[in-house]
Amino acid sequence: MLSTFIIALREGLEASLIVGILVAYLVKTGRQRHLRALWSGVAVAIVASLAFGAFLSYTSTELSSRGEELFAGTTSFIAVGFVTWMIFWMKRAARGLRNELQNKAESAIGAGSLALALAAFFAVAREGLETSLFLYTNFKTAGAVSTATLGLVLGLALAVGLGIGIYKSSIKLNLGKFFTYSGVALVVVAAGVLSYGIHEFQEFGILPAPDAFVWDVTSWMPKESLVAGLLAGTIGFDTTTSWLQLAGWLTYIGLTLRFYLAPAKKVNTPANA
């Protein structure tokens, strides 16, 4: 539940802020007539994201057990790659995001309503498709569908509420700290997804030593237990964790957080010199 809540809150707030920036720009420049095109693009992006998530779930259920192992492992690695790229992209682009979106909206307005709808679609779909992929792999890791779904709903609801509050200036939120802390939480969740992907590839036979366990605690903590499910969905804990899984988990967290939390390098300019 906690992991899906974090994913939905972080990614949902990013999408809410993007939509809020575009709406505020249209209102500020007196172009409210284009809001319909903007919301149409947002709606299509949401539907596409839901359809993508449904496609992943349907494909997974239709595969054989061997095919499902390969599919789950592959989507896990892709999801980790996308999420890692996105948190670093947001860290780098956050300061100039408003100007970038406003420039894209200005250009799209000049090309017509369809262009504006497409601009809104791609801005939101980027977040939505990534979120669907990451949530699908996290659902596979967590196992407990009911609690994971509750976390998803609560996270999205809070993200939309915060987005509306920020747009109306009724909520003051230090977005820099929020994205930094939530980025760290996403790295931990992504490490768990990576560990799950390694496990699936070991079961399929692509990676070695599936039975070389660091620990096996299933005798007193079954995989289906509530505690095991919570730990699996948050930090990627597996009751039967192989050495390769643990090595991948530790390496990913260590390297990713080292670069993610490193201070941004200052660019030397004539003025600074």
C-alpha positions, 0 to 999 in steps of 0.5 A, a space after each residue: 500500500 505504501 509503495 503504490 501510495 508513494 508512486 501515485 502521489 509523486 507521479 500524480 502531483 507531477 502531472 497535476 503541476 503540469 496541467 496546472 501550469 498550462 491552465 494558468 498560462 491560458 487563463 493568464 493570457 486570456 485564452 480560456 477558449 482553448 481550455 476545452 482542447 487542453 482538457 481533451 488532451 489530458 483526458 485522452 492521456 489518462 485513458 491511454 494510461 489506463 488502457 496501457 495498464 490494462 494491456 499489461 495486466 491482460 497480457 500477463 494473465 494470458 501468458 504461460 508460466 514461463 512466458 509470464 516470468 520473462 514478461 514480468 522480468 522484462 517489464 520490471 527492468 524497463 520500469 526501473 529504467 524509466 523511473 530512474 531516468 524520470 527522477 533525474 530528468 525532473 531534478 535537472 528540468 524542474 526549474 525551467 519546466 514552467 517556461 518550457 511548458 508555456 513555450 510549448 503551449 504558445 507554439 501549439 496555440 498558434 498551430 490550432 486547438 488540435 496542436 494544443 490538445 496534442 501538447 497536453 496529451 504528450 505532457 501528461 501521457 509521459 507521466 501516465 504511461 510511466 506510472 502505469 508501467 511502474 505500478 504494474 510491476 510494483 503490484 506484482 512485487 507487492 502481491 496484495 492487490 486490495 491494499 495496493 489499490 487502496 494506496 493507489 487511490 489515496 495517492 492519486 486523490 491527494 496528488 489531485 488535491 495538492 495540485 488544485 491547492 497549489 494552483 489556487 495558491 491555498 497550499 504552500 509546498 516546498 516542491 524542491 524538498 518534496 521531489 527530493 524526498 519522494 525521489 529517494 522513496 521512489 529509488 527504494 521502491 524501484 530497487 525492490 522492483 529491480 530485485 523482483 525482475 532479477 528473481 523472475 529472470 533467475 526463475 526463467 534461466 537467464 540469470 544464474 543461482 536462483 537457489 543461492 539464498 542469502 536468507 530463507 524465512 518462509 518457515 516463520 514468515 510466509 510469502 502470503 503474510 501481511 508483513 511479507 507483502 508490506 515489506 515486499 511492496 515497499 523495500 522489495 524484501 523477499 522471504 527467499 532472497 538470492 545473493 544476486 537479488 541482494 547485490 542488485 538491490 544494494 548496488 542500485 540504491 547505492 549508485 543511484 542515491 549517490 548521484 541523485 543526492 549529489 549537489 548540482 554542479 555550478 556552471 562557470 559563467 563570465 559573471 561568476 568568474 
